[in-house]
Amino acid sequence: MEASPVTGVRLSSVVPASVVGENKPRPLTPMDLAMKLHYVRAVYFLKGKRDFTVSDLKTTMFTLLQSYHHVSGRIRMPENDNDPSSGLALPYIRCNDSGIRIVEANVEEFTVEKWLDLEDRSIDHRFLVYDHVLGPDLFFSPLVFLQITQFKCGGFSIGLSWTHVLGDVFSASTFMKTLGQLMSGHGLPELVYPKTPEMTSHDHNDEAISIKKIESVGNCWLLANKCKMGRYVFNFSLNQLDRLIAKYTTQDQPLSEIDILYALIWKSLLNIRGETNTNVITICDSKRSTTCWNDDLVISVVERKDEMIGISELAALIAGGKREENGVIKQMIKEDRGSSDFITYGANLTFVNLDMADMYEFEIKGGKPDFVNYTIHGVGDKGVVLVFPKEKSARIVSVVMPEEDLAKLKDEVTNMIM
C-alpha cells in the first residue's frame, strides 16, 4: 500500500474546559529526559457503528484535560524562557492550557475488518496516527495528537501520538482508558505528579550502559537514524506459546513466557548481527506505583556471558541476571545539565514488557477495542521489541529494527517456532 488511503484530514485543537494550568512549570525529571527523543504511538480499532460522535469525544476531552493539564502544556527551555523565576536548570513543561490536537480523517476503501486482515501492521502507524514530533518550533508544538479515522463500515480507529516526556506506554494507555471512562459516565482520577528533581552533583565512577549519550539535537526532538528503520508484528498463538514453554523450560528451571520470547528474539539477533553488537540488552518494566510517569519505569541491563548461547540459557539469564540502572541514569543526566541528549530505546537491543498495560481496558459505552497496536517512534539503530498480550492470553511481539535486520529476523523467528 503506497498511496495513503486516508482522506479528508481536518485538524482542530482542544483545551481544558477552564483555566487549570495557571502557566506554572511542570519540571521534567531526569527519567523524562532519558526518553525525550522517543514517542509512544498507538491505534485502537473498533468495528461497527458506535453510539457516540467525534463531537462527543471532543466534549469529553475538555473535561479530561482538566485533570491532565500538563498534557495541554508546551515545552520550554530554561535559558530561553521569559520567566527566570522558574528556577529550573532543565527543560520543562509550561502548563499554559495550549491544548492538544484532534485529527479527523476518513478511510473510504476499507472496512475495519478488511484493514485488520492486512498482514503489514506497520500501516497502522503510517496512516492512522498523526506523524508528529516536537519541534522545530518547539515552543508551539503540541505534546499529544489524537486521530479519529472513520471507516466505510461505520467503525473507526483512534490513533494516539504521545510525547514520551509525558510518560511511558503505561501512562499513554491510562490516558486512553480514562478517556473511555469519562465517555462512559465515570469520574476523573486524581493524578500524582513526581517531585521536582534535586540538581545536586555527586562523584561517581559508573556510567549507565542502558542509555546512550548523543550530541544535542537542538529544538527538533527526534533521533536521526543511520539506517532505514522498519516495523513488524509477530503474532504468537496459544499453541505456539505452549510449544515454546514445553521446549525451553524444565521442572528445575521454570521460565515465563516473557523471558522465553525475549530470549527467542535475542538469540535470533545474535545469529544475525554476531555476538559483538548484541551482548547487552536493555529491559524496561514498570513499578506500577501511584504515579504514572517515566519515574515509574525500571530500566535494567542484562549482559550475556560467552558460554550462554542457547534460548534456555538466555531466558534463565534474563530471569535472574537483570541489573537496574535507574540511579545511575538519573545521576548522569543531572550532571550533564542539558548539554547533551540521550536515547534509551535502541541504544541497546531493548525489550519492553507491557503485560501490565491496561490497553484493552479502554471502553466507550460498553464497547471495547477489537485490536490495539502500540509501538515506539524515534528508536535507535539497535531496535526495540514490545511484548504485550492479545485477547485470550496470546502474545503480540511488536518490533522496530533496521530494515536489513528485520527481513532476516522474520526468517529466524519462523524457523525457531516451527
C-alpha positions as CSV (number, residue, x, y, z in Angstrom):
1,M,0.0,0.0,0.0
2,E,1.9,3.0,-1.3
3,A,-0.6,5.9,-1.5
4,S,-2.3,6.9,1.7
5,P,-5.9,5.6,2.0
6,V,-6.7,8.4,4.4
7,T,-8.7,11.3,3.1
8,G,-10.5,14.4,4.4
9,V,-7.9,15.2,7.1
10,R,-9.0,18.0,9.4
11,L,-7.1,19.4,12.4
12,S,-8.5,21.2,15.4
13,S,-7.4,21.9,19.0
14,V,-9.0,21.0,22.3
15,V,-8.1,22.8,25.5
16,P,-9.2,22.3,29.1
17,A,-12.8,23.4,29.9
18,S,-11.4,26.1,32.2
19,V,-8.0,27.6,33.2
20,V,-6.2,24.9,35.2
21,G,-2.5,25.1,34.3
22,E,-2.1,28.6,35.6
23,N,1.0,28.9,33.5
24,K,3.0,27.0,36.1
25,P,6.1,25.0,35.2
26,R,6.0,21.2,35.5
27,P,9.6,20.0,35.8
28,L,10.9,17.2,33.6
29,T,12.7,14.7,35.7
30,P,16.0,13.0,34.6
31,M,14.0,9.9,33.7
32,D,11.8,12.1,31.4
33,L,14.8,13.4,29.7
34,A,16.2,9.9,29.1
35,M,13.1,9.5,27.0
36,K,12.8,13.0,25.3
37,L,13.6,11.8,21.8
38,H,11.0,8.9,21.9
39,Y,7.3,8.9,21.2
40,V,4.6,6.4,22.1
41,R,2.2,5.6,19.2
42,A,-1.0,3.5,19.5
43,V,-4.0,2.6,17.4
44,Y,-7.3,1.4,18.9
45,F,-9.7,-0.3,16.4
46,L,-13.4,-0.6,17.0
47,K,-15.6,-2.4,14.4
48,G,-19.1,-1.4,13.6
49,K,-21.1,1.7,14.4
50,R,-20.9,3.1,17.9
51,D,-23.2,5.3,20.0
52,F,-21.1,8.4,20.0
53,T,-19.7,11.0,17.7
54,V,-16.4,12.8,17.2
55,S,-18.1,15.8,18.8
56,D,-18.8,13.7,21.9
57,L,-15.2,12.8,22.1
58,K,-14.1,16.4,21.9
59,T,-16.5,17.4,24.6
60,T,-15.2,14.7,26.8
61,M,-11.6,15.8,26.1
62,F,-12.4,19.3,27.5
63,T,-13.1,17.5,30.9
64,L,-10.2,15.1,30.6
65,L,-7.7,17.9,30.2
66,Q,-8.9,19.4,33.4
67,S,-7.0,16.6,35.2
68,Y,-4.2,16.1,32.6
69,H,-3.4,19.8,32.5
70,H,0.3,19.1,31.8
71,V,-0.7,17.3,28.6
72,S,-2.0,20.7,27.3
73,G,1.3,22.5,28.0
74,R,4.3,23.3,25.9
75,I,8.0,22.6,26.3
76,R,10.2,25.4,27.5
77,M,14.0,25.7,27.7
78,P,15.2,27.5,30.8
79,E,17.8,29.7,29.0
80,N,15.2,31.0,26.6
81,D,12.2,31.4,28.9
82,N,11.0,34.9,29.7
83,D,10.3,33.8,33.2
84,P,13.6,33.4,35.1
85,S,11.6,32.8,38.3
86,S,11.0,29.2,37.3
87,G,14.5,28.4,38.8
88,L,14.8,25.3,36.6
89,A,18.0,24.1,35.0
90,L,16.5,21.5,32.7
91,P,13.7,21.7,30.0
92,Y,10.2,21.7,31.5
93,I,6.6,21.9,30.5
94,R,4.9,25.2,30.8
95,C,1.3,24.4,31.8
96,N,-0.3,27.1,29.8
97,D,-3.5,25.3,28.7
98,S,-2.5,25.5,25.0
99,G,-4.3,22.2,24.3
100,I,-3.8,19.1,22.2
101,R,-4.5,18.5,18.5
102,I,-7.5,16.4,17.3
103,V,-7.2,15.0,13.8
104,E,-10.4,13.8,11.9
105,A,-10.0,11.6,8.8
106,N,-11.7,9.0,6.7
107,V,-10.9,5.7,5.0
108,E,-13.3,5.1,2.2
109,E,-11.9,1.9,0.6
110,F,-11.6,-0.3,3.7
111,T,-13.8,-1.6,6.5
112,V,-12.1,-2.1,9.9
113,E,-12.3,-5.8,9.4
114,K,-10.6,-5.7,6.0
115,W,-7.9,-3.4,7.3
116,L,-7.2,-5.8,10.2
117,D,-6.9,-8.6,7.7
118,L,-3.8,-6.9,6.1
119,E,-0.6,-8.6,7.1
120,D,1.6,-5.5,7.4
121,R,0.7,-3.9,10.8
122,S,3.2,-1.0,10.2
123,I,0.4,0.6,8.1
124,D,-1.5,1.3,11.3
125,H,1.1,3.8,12.5
126,R,1.9,5.2,9.0
127,F,-1.6,6.2,8.2
128,L,-3.8,6.1,11.4
129,V,-1.5,8.0,13.8
130,Y,-0.6,11.6,13.0
131,D,3.1,11.9,12.3
132,H,4.1,14.4,14.9
133,V,7.4,15.2,16.8
134,L,8.3,18.1,19.0
135,G,10.0,21.0,17.0
136,P,11.5,22.7,15.2
137,D,9.0,25.3,16.6
138,L,9.4,23.6,19.9
139,F,7.6,26.3,22.0
140,F,4.4,25.8,19.9
141,S,4.5,22.0,19.4
142,P,1.6,20.1,21.0
143,L,2.5,17.2,23.2
144,V,-0.3,14.9,22.1
145,F,-2.2,14.3,18.8
146,L,-5.4,12.2,18.7
147,Q,-6.5,11.0,15.2
148,I,-10.1,9.7,14.8
149,T,-10.4,7.8,11.5
150,Q,-13.9,6.8,10.3
151,F,-14.0,3.6,8.1
152,K,-16.7,3.0,5.4
153,C,-18.3,0.3,7.6
154,G,-19.1,2.8,10.4
155,G,-16.3,1.5,12.5
156,F,-13.3,3.7,13.4
157,S,-9.8,3.8,14.8
158,I,-8.3,6.2,17.4
159,G,-4.7,6.9,16.9
160,L,-2.6,8.4,19.7
161,S,0.8,10.1,19.3
162,W,2.1,10.7,22.8
163,T,5.4,12.5,23.6
164,H,7.4,10.2,25.8
165,V,8.4,13.0,28.2
166,L,4.8,12.8,29.4
167,G,5.3,9.2,30.5
168,D,5.7,5.7,29.1
169,V,3.3,3.3,27.4
170,F,1.5,2.7,30.7
171,S,0.9,6.4,31.0
172,A,-0.4,6.6,27.5
173,S,-2.7,3.6,27.9
174,T,-4.0,5.0,31.2
175,F,-4.8,8.3,29.5
176,M,-6.8,6.5,26.9
177,K,-8.5,4.3,29.5
178,T,-9.5,7.4,31.4
179,L,-10.9,9.0,28.2
180,G,-13.1,5.9,27.7
181,Q,-14.2,6.0,31.4
182,L,-15.3,9.7,31.0
183,M,-17.3,8.9,27.9
184,S,-19.0,6.1,29.7
185,G,-20.1,8.4,32.6
186,H,-17.4,7.7,35.2
187,G,-15.4,10.3,37.2
188,L,-11.9,11.7,36.8
189,P,-9.0,10.1,38.7
190,E,-6.6,12.2,40.7
191,L,-3.1,12.3,39.2
192,V,0.0,12.3,41.4
193,Y,2.9,14.4,40.0
194,P,6.5,13.4,40.6
195,K,8.6,15.7,42.9
196,T,10.9,18.3,41.4
197,P,14.3,16.6,41.0
198,E,17.2,17.9,43.1
199,M,20.1,19.1,40.9
200,T,22.9,18.3,43.4
201,S,26.0,16.7,41.9
202,H,27.8,13.6,43.3
203,D,31.0,11.9,42.3
204,H,30.5,8.5,40.8
205,N,32.5,6.2,38.6
206,D,29.7,4.3,37.0
207,E,28.0,5.1,33.7
208,A,24.7,3.6,32.6
209,I,25.0,1.3,29.6
210,S,21.3,1.2,29.1
211,I,21.2,4.7,27.6
212,K,23.4,6.4,25.0
213,K,24.6,10.0,25.1
214,I,24.4,11.8,21.8
215,E,25.0,15.4,20.7
216,S,22.2,17.8,21.4
217,V,19.5,17.7,18.7
218,G,18.5,21.3,19.4
219,N,14.9,22.3,19.0
220,C,13.8,19.3,16.9
221,W,13.4,16.4,19.3
222,L,13.9,13.4,17.1
223,L,16.8,11.0,16.7
224,A,18.3,10.8,13.2
225,N,18.9,7.1,12.4
226,K,21.9,5.9,10.4
227,C,19.8,3.4,8.6
228,K,16.2,3.0,7.5
229,M,14.0,1.5,10.2
230,G,11.1,-0.9,9.7
231,R,8.3,-2.3,11.8
232,Y,6.8,-5.7,12.1
233,V,4.3,-7.5,14.4
234,F,4.7,-11.2,15.3
235,N,1.5,-12.9,16.4
236,F,2.1,-15.8,18.8
237,S,-0.8,-18.1,19.1
238,L,-1.6,-20.0,22.4
239,N,-0.4,-23.3,20.7
240,Q,2.9,-21.7,19.7
241,L,3.4,-20.3,23.3
242,D,2.7,-23.7,24.8
243,R,5.2,-25.4,22.5
244,L,7.9,-22.8,23.4
245,I,7.2,-23.3,27.1
246,A,7.4,-27.1,26.8
247,K,10.6,-26.9,24.7
248,Y,12.6,-24.4,26.7
249,T,11.6,-24.9,30.4
250,T,12.1,-27.8,32.8
251,Q,10.7,-28.6,36.2
252,D,14.0,-27.5,37.7
253,Q,14.1,-24.3,35.6
254,P,10.6,-22.7,35.2
255,L,10.7,-19.7,32.9
256,S,8.0,-17.2,32.0
257,E,6.6,-16.6,28.5
258,I,8.1,-13.1,28.5
259,D,11.6,-14.5,29.3
260,I,11.4,-17.0,26.6
261,L,10.1,-14.5,24.0
262,Y,12.9,-12.1,24.9
263,A,15.4,-14.9,24.6
264,L,14.0,-16.0,21.2
265,I,14.4,-12.6,19.7
266,W,17.8,-12.1,21.4
267,K,19.1,-15.4,20.0
268,S,17.8,-14.6,16.6
269,L,19.6,-11.3,16.5
270,L,22.8,-12.9,17.9
271,N,22.6,-15.1,14.8
272,I,22.0,-12.1,12.5
273,R,24.3,-9.5,14.0
274,G,27.0,-11.5,15.6
275,E,28.0,-11.5,19.3
276,T,29.9,-8.2,19.4
277,N,26.9,-6.0,18.8
278,T,24.3,-7.9,20.8
279,N,26.0,-9.0,24.0
280,V,24.0,-6.4,26.1
281,I,20.2,-5.9,26.1
282,T,18.1,-3.4,27.9
283,I,14.8,-4.3,29.6
284,C,12.1,-1.8,30.5
285,D,9.5,-2.7,33.1
286,S,7.1,-0.6,35.2
287,K,6.8,-0.3,39.0
288,R,3.1,0.4,38.6
289,S,3.1,2.8,41.6
290,T,0.8,5.7,42.5
291,T,2.2,8.0,39.8
292,C,2.0,7.3,36.1
293,W,5.1,8.9,34.6
294,N,8.6,7.9,33.4
295,D,9.8,7.7,37.0
296,D,7.7,4.5,37.3
297,L,9.9,2.9,34.7
298,V,12.5,0.4,35.8
299,I,15.4,0.2,33.3
300,S,17.7,-2.8,33.6
301,V,20.5,-4.4,31.6
302,V,21.4,-8.0,31.0
303,E,24.9,-8.9,29.8
304,R,25.5,-12.2,28.0
305,K,28.4,-14.4,29.0
306,D,30.3,-16.0,26.2
307,E,29.2,-19.5,27.0
308,M,25.5,-18.6,27.0
309,I,24.2,-19.2,23.5
310,G,21.0,-21.3,23.8
311,I,17.5,-19.9,24.2
312,S,17.0,-21.7,27.6
313,E,20.3,-20.2,28.9
314,L,19.5,-16.7,27.7
315,A,16.0,-16.9,29.2
316,A,17.4,-18.0,32.5
317,L,19.9,-15.2,32.4
318,I,17.1,-12.7,31.7
319,A,15.1,-14.1,34.6
320,G,17.9,-13.8,37.1
321,G,20.6,-11.5,35.7
322,K,19.0,-8.1,35.4
323,R,20.9,-5.1,36.8
324,E,18.8,-2.0,37.4
325,E,20.3,1.3,36.3
326,N,17.8,3.9,37.3
327,G,20.0,5.6,39.9
328,V,23.0,5.8,37.5
329,I,20.8,7.2,34.7
330,K,19.4,9.9,36.9
331,Q,22.8,10.9,38.1
332,M,24.3,11.0,34.5
333,I,21.5,13.3,33.3
334,K,21.6,15.5,36.3
335,E,25.3,16.1,35.9
336,D,25.0,16.6,32.2
337,R,22.6,19.6,32.9
338,G,21.1,19.6,29.4
339,S,24.2,19.9,27.4
340,S,23.7,16.6,25.6
341,D,20.8,14.4,24.7
342,F,20.2,10.7,25.4
343,I,18.4,7.8,23.8
344,T,17.1,4.7,25.6
345,Y,15.1,2.6,23.2
346,G,17.5,1.2,20.7
347,A,20.7,2.3,22.5
348,N,21.0,-1.5,23.0
349,L,18.5,-4.1,21.8
350,T,15.7,-3.0,24.1
351,F,12.8,-5.1,25.4
352,V,9.6,-3.6,26.8
353,N,7.2,-5.7,29.0
354,L,3.7,-4.4,28.5
355,D,1.9,-7.2,30.5
356,M,0.5,-4.7,33.0
357,A,-0.5,-2.1,30.5
358,D,-4.3,-1.8,30.5
359,M,-4.7,-1.1,26.8
360,Y,-7.7,-3.4,26.4
361,E,-9.4,-1.8,29.3
362,F,-10.2,1.2,27.0
363,E,-14.0,1.1,26.8
364,I,-16.6,3.5,25.4
365,K,-20.2,2.9,26.4
366,G,-19.7,-0.8,26.7
367,G,-17.6,-1.2,23.6
368,K,-14.1,-2.5,23.9
369,P,-11.5,-2.4,21.1
370,D,-11.2,-5.3,18.7
371,F,-7.5,-4.8,18.3
372,V,-4.8,-2.5,19.8
373,N,-1.4,-1.9,18.4
374,Y,1.4,0.0,20.2
375,T,4.8,1.0,19.0
376,I,7.7,3.4,19.8
377,H,8.8,6.1,17.4
378,G,12.3,7.6,17.4
379,V,14.2,4.3,18.1
380,G,18.0,3.9,18.0
381,D,19.6,1.5,15.5
382,K,19.8,-1.5,17.8
383,G,16.0,-1.7,17.8
384,V,13.1,-2.1,20.3
385,V,10.8,-5.1,21.0
386,L,7.5,-4.6,22.7
387,V,5.7,-7.7,24.1
388,F,2.1,-7.4,25.1
389,P,-1.0,-9.6,25.5
390,K,-3.6,-10.1,22.8
391,E,-7.1,-11.4,23.6
392,K,-7.3,-14.8,25.4
393,S,-3.7,-14.6,26.5
394,A,-2.0,-14.9,23.1
395,R,1.0,-12.6,22.6
396,I,2.0,-9.8,20.2
397,V,5.6,-9.0,19.7
398,S,6.0,-5.6,18.0
399,V,9.5,-5.0,16.6
400,V,11.2,-1.8,15.4
401,M,14.5,-2.6,13.7
402,P,16.7,-1.6,10.8
403,E,15.1,-3.0,7.7
404,E,18.1,-5.1,6.8
405,D,17.8,-6.9,10.2
406,L,14.1,-7.1,10.1
407,A,13.9,-9.2,6.9
408,K,16.3,-11.7,8.4
409,L,14.6,-11.7,11.8
410,K,11.3,-12.9,10.3
411,D,13.0,-15.9,8.9
412,E,14.9,-16.7,12.1
413,V,11.9,-16.5,14.3
414,T,9.8,-18.5,11.9
415,N,12.4,-21.3,11.8
416,M,12.7,-21.3,15.6
417,I,9.0,-21.7,16.3
418,M,8.2,-24.4,13.8
